Amino acid sequence: MLQGAYANNAGMGACLNCSIGKYGNQTGQKEESSCIFCKPGTSNSYSGLTSCVECAAGRYSRGQKCYRGVRFE
């Protein structure tokens, strides 16, 4: 098994990627729930990644993408 992916059924021909906005940093993940959400201030735009990247100064994230400006809740 690869990092950034999981296999939820024994005998799967291919692993499933952790979805956009999440990452997997361990091998042998068996559930999609073992994929970790990107922390605030980080993001990733692709599935199957092993980490998230920091947003540039003056940007915030919602996990999948970094946005320009101030975040209002």
ROVO-365285 format. One record per residue (C-alpha): x, y, z. Coordinates in nm, 3 decimals, padded with zeros to 5 digits. Each point is the difference from the previous one (the first is absolute). Layout:
# residues N
+---------+---------+---------+
:       x :       y :       z :
+---------+---------+---------+
:       X :       Y :       Z :
...
+---------+---------+---------+
This chain:
# residues 73
+---------+---------+---------+
:       x :       y :       z :
+---------+---------+---------+
:  00.000 :  00.000 :  00.000 :
:  00.100 :  00.356 : -00.063 :
: -00.010 :  00.305 :  00.222 :
: -00.283 :  00.236 : -00.097 :
: -00.230 : -00.293 : -00.077 :
: -00.207 : -00.268 :  00.173 :
: -00.153 : -00.338 : -00.081 :
: -00.329 : -00.072 :  00.173 :
: -00.051 : -00.350 : -00.144 :
:  00.243 : -00.290 :  00.007 :
:  00.123 : -00.100 : -00.344 :
: -00.059 :  00.339 : -00.163 :
:  00.195 :  00.032 : -00.323 :
:  00.078 :  00.365 :  00.069 :
: -00.011 :  00.230 :  00.300 :
: -00.232 :  00.299 :  00.023 :
:  00.154 :  00.344 :  00.040 :
: -00.065 :  00.221 :  00.300 :
: -00.229 :  00.275 : -00.129 :
:  00.087 :  00.363 : -00.075 :
:  00.047 :  00.196 :  00.323 :
:  00.125 : -00.312 :  00.183 :
:  00.326 : -00.194 :  00.006 :
:  00.137 : -00.335 :  00.109 :
:  00.342 : -00.026 :  00.161 :
:  00.005 : -00.372 :  00.082 :
: -00.008 : -00.321 : -00.201 :
: -00.262 : -00.265 :  00.066 :
: -00.294 :  00.237 :  00.050 :
: -00.324 : -00.197 : -00.021 :
: -00.268 :  00.268 :  00.024 :
: -00.060 :  00.336 : -00.166 :
: -00.049 :  00.134 :  00.352 :
:  00.372 : -00.061 :  00.065 :
:  00.080 :  00.278 : -00.251 :
:  00.073 :  00.322 :  00.189 :
: -00.161 :  00.338 : -00.076 :
:  00.245 :  00.279 : -00.084 :
:  00.049 :  00.231 :  00.298 :
: -00.112 :  00.365 : -00.017 :
:  00.252 :  00.203 : -00.200 :
:  00.093 : -00.301 : -00.217 :
: -00.159 : -00.158 : -00.305 :
:  00.035 : -00.251 : -00.281 :
: -00.171 :  00.005 : -00.337 :
:  00.054 : -00.362 : -00.104 :
: -00.106 : -00.338 :  00.131 :
:  00.253 : -00.259 :  00.116 :
:  00.246 :  00.236 :  00.167 :
:  00.215 : -00.071 :  00.306 :
: -00.009 :  00.352 :  00.146 :
: -00.153 :  00.345 : -00.034 :
:  00.186 :  00.319 : -00.089 :
: -00.004 :  00.331 :  00.187 :
: -00.198 :  00.285 : -00.147 :
:  00.199 :  00.310 : -00.092 :
: -00.003 :  00.299 :  00.234 :
: -00.334 :  00.184 : -00.011 :
: -00.195 : -00.309 : -00.105 :
: -00.222 : -00.244 :  00.187 :
: -00.126 : -00.346 : -00.086 :
: -00.303 : -00.220 :  00.012 :
:  00.207 : -00.315 : -00.052 :
: -00.021 : -00.023 : -00.376 :
:  00.119 :  00.342 : -00.107 :
:  00.171 :  00.311 :  00.138 :
: -00.200 :  00.321 : -00.036 :
:  00.118 :  00.360 :  00.000 :
: -00.124 :  00.237 :  00.269 :
: -00.129 : -00.014 :  00.352 :
: -00.210 : -00.290 :  00.114 :
: -00.330 :  00.095 :  00.163 :
: -00.200 : -00.263 :  00.187 :
+---------+---------+---------+
